[in-house]
Amino acid sequence: MLILSCAHAASGQILRSDWSHEVDFGGGYSWNEHFDIEFSYFYFPWRYVGIGGSLGMHASSKDRQIPFGPVTSTPDFDSWILTPEHAKVTGFTLNPAVVLATPQVHVHALAIGLRVIPGIVLTLPFERVEAEFREVDSDKLVEYSNYAYRKYWLRGSQWFSWSGKVALHLQVDELGFGLGYGMSGYDFWSTRRAGSVEGTSFASFYPEHKPWYRNLFLYVAWKF
């Protein structure tokens, strides 16, 4: 309500005569070895300010960090390892954000401008994984003769963090394109790093925590 009240009080030079909507679809790659895709919606009560956010899905780009270890709780199995379905880290995020756009420079039919997109990252503070328990075949030490599967809830992830993006935005009529750089405090590996199975911590299998994570991204936008 405060935002809408400010919109009515804004100068006529920046207040739009028609309500503007924009949907974006894009993706990016982060230096902490994961990629993401996002579907975004923004509502522009002002010409240079948009309010909305995005729903994102992310996944690790490498599966070399696969936790494993010995089994100590039962003599029926010798070792455990995460199943292939849970080797890569995946998840969803909700990203409320604000778009702050500069005035555009027009080159024929092309409009060029910059965007600053501050926001927050919300995600679930838990994850479920499955471990495969194995027993070594006494006659063939390189093979396994018995298997069992157990599921575990991992808790303790960072469910809230800040994010910020800067993008070069190109607009041709209703169609737009963007190329940008982003930084976020969202720790992609936090839930996995806090997990353990049979007393073996996952922490050593994943990258160390950093205060900020960076990524490059592209998107396509449609205004209506």
C-alpha positions in Angstrom: 0.0 0.0 0.0 2.9 2.4 0.8 4.4 1.7 -2.6 1.1 2.4 -4.4 0.6 5.6 -2.4 4.0 6.8 -3.4 3.2 6.0 -7.1 0.2 8.3 -7.0 2.3 11.0 -5.4 5.2 10.7 -7.9 6.0 13.3 -10.5 4.0 13.2 -13.8 7.3 13.0 -15.7 8.1 9.5 -14.3 4.7 8.1 -13.6 3.5 5.9 -16.4 0.2 6.6 -18.1 -0.4 2.8 -18.4 0.5 0.0 -16.0 3.4 -2.0 -17.4 4.2 -5.7 -16.9 7.2 -7.7 -17.8 8.0 -11.4 -17.7 11.6 -12.7 -18.0 13.2 -16.1 -18.6 16.9 -16.6 -18.2 19.7 -18.5 -16.7 23.3 -18.2 -15.5 26.4 -19.9 -14.3 28.1 -19.3 -10.9 31.7 -19.5 -9.9 30.8 -22.0 -7.2 30.1 -24.6 -9.9 26.4 -24.5 -10.4 23.9 -23.2 -13.0 20.4 -21.8 -12.6 17.3 -20.9 -14.6 14.8 -18.3 -13.5 11.3 -17.2 -14.5 10.6 -13.7 -13.4 7.7 -11.2 -13.3 7.9 -7.5 -12.6 5.2 -4.8 -12.3 6.3 -1.3 -13.2 4.2 1.4 -11.4 6.9 3.8 -12.4 8.8 4.0 -15.7 12.1 3.3 -13.9 11.1 1.1 -11.0 9.7 -2.5 -11.2 8.5 -4.6 -8.3 8.3 -8.4 -8.4 10.7 -11.3 -8.3 11.6 -14.7 -9.7 11.3 -18.4 -9.1 14.6 -20.2 -9.7 15.9 -23.7 -10.0 19.6 -24.5 -9.6 21.8 -27.5 -9.9 25.5 -28.3 -9.4 27.3 -28.6 -12.7 29.7 -31.3 -11.5 29.0 -34.5 -9.6 32.6 -35.1 -8.3 31.6 -34.2 -4.7 29.9 -37.5 -3.8 29.9 -38.2 0.0 30.8 -41.8 1.0 32.2 -43.6 4.1 32.3 -46.7 6.2 29.3 -48.3 7.9 29.8 -48.6 11.7 26.3 -49.2 13.0 25.8 -52.7 11.5 28.0 -55.6 10.4 25.7 -56.2 7.4 27.3 -53.5 5.3 30.8 -52.3 4.7 30.3 -48.8 3.2 27.7 -46.2 2.0 27.6 -43.7 -0.8 24.9 -41.2 -1.9 22.8 -42.6 -4.8 23.4 -41.2 -8.3 20.0 -39.3 -8.1 21.4 -37.3 -5.2 25.0 -36.9 -6.3 24.3 -33.5 -7.7 22.9 -30.7 -5.6 19.6 -29.2 -6.8 17.0 -26.9 -5.3 14.5 -24.1 -5.8 14.6 -20.5 -4.7 12.1 -17.6 -4.4 13.7 -14.2 -5.1 11.7 -11.1 -4.3 13.4 -8.1 -6.0 13.2 -4.6 -7.2 14.3 -3.4 -10.7 15.9 0.1 -10.8 16.3 1.1 -14.5 18.2 4.1 -16.0 16.8 6.2 -18.8 17.3 4.5 -22.2 19.5 5.6 -25.1 17.7 5.1 -28.4 19.6 3.9 -31.5 17.0 3.6 -34.2 14.6 0.9 -33.0 16.9 -0.3 -30.3 16.7 1.1 -26.7 19.7 0.5 -24.4 19.8 1.0 -20.7 21.2 -0.3 -17.4 19.4 -2.1 -14.6 20.2 -2.6 -10.9 18.3 -5.4 -9.3 18.6 -5.7 -5.5 16.7 -8.5 -3.8 16.6 -11.4 -1.4 16.9 -15.2 -1.8 14.5 -17.5 0.1 14.9 -21.3 0.0 13.8 -24.3 2.0 16.1 -25.0 5.1 16.2 -28.7 4.6 16.9 -31.4 1.9 16.2 -35.1 1.6 18.9 -37.5 0.3 19.3 -41.2 -0.2 22.3 -43.3 0.7 23.2 -46.7 -0.8 24.6 -49.2 1.7 26.9 -51.9 0.3 28.4 -55.2 1.4 31.6 -56.4 -0.3 31.4 -59.8 -1.9 33.8 -62.1 0.1 34.7 -63.9 -3.1 35.0 -60.9 -5.4 36.3 -57.9 -3.4 35.7 -55.5 -6.3 31.9 -56.3 -6.4 29.1 -55.9 -3.9 26.7 -58.7 -3.0 24.1 -56.9 -0.9 22.5 -53.4 -1.1 20.2 -51.3 1.1 18.9 -47.8 0.7 18.2 -45.3 3.4 16.9 -41.8 3.3 18.0 -38.9 5.4 16.8 -35.4 6.1 19.5 -32.8 6.0 18.8 -29.6 8.0 20.6 -26.3 8.7 20.7 -24.6 5.3 20.9 -20.8 4.9 17.2 -20.0 4.1 17.6 -16.2 3.7 20.3 -14.1 2.0 20.8 -10.9 0.0 21.4 -10.7 -3.7 22.2 -8.0 -6.2 22.5 -7.8 -10.0 23.6 -5.4 -12.6 22.4 -5.9 -16.2 22.8 -4.3 -19.6 19.2 -4.2 -21.0 18.3 -4.0 -24.7 14.8 -3.4 -25.8 13.1 -3.6 -29.3 9.4 -2.8 -29.0 8.0 -5.3 -26.5 11.0 -7.7 -26.7 14.0 -7.3 -24.4 17.4 -9.0 -23.8 19.8 -8.7 -20.9 23.3 -9.6 -20.0 24.4 -9.2 -16.4 26.6 -9.9 -13.4 25.3 -10.9 -10.0 26.4 -11.4 -6.4 24.6 -13.3 -3.7 25.2 -14.4 -0.1 23.2 -17.6 -0.8 25.4 -20.6 0.0 24.4 -23.2 -2.5 26.1 -26.0 -0.6 25.0 -25.2 2.9 22.5 -28.0 3.5 24.8 -30.7 2.1 27.8 -29.4 4.0 25.9 -29.7 7.3 24.8 -33.3 6.6 26.3 -36.6 7.8 25.7 -40.3 7.5 27.1 -43.0 9.8 29.2 -40.4 11.6 30.9 -39.2 8.4 30.4 -35.5 7.8 29.7 -34.2 4.3 31.7 -31.0 4.9 34.9 -32.2 3.4 33.2 -33.2 0.1 31.9 -29.8 -0.8 33.6 -26.4 -1.3 34.2 -24.1 1.7 31.7 -21.4 2.6 32.3 -18.0 1.0 30.7 -14.7 2.1 29.6 -13.9 -1.5 29.0 -15.9 -4.7 29.2 -14.5 -8.2 27.5 -15.4 -11.4 26.9 -14.3 -15.0 23.4 -14.5 -16.5 21.4 -13.9 -19.6 17.6 -13.3 -20.0 14.9 -12.6 -22.5 12.0 -10.3 -21.5 8.6 -9.5 -22.8 6.6 -6.4 -21.9 2.8 -6.1 -22.0 
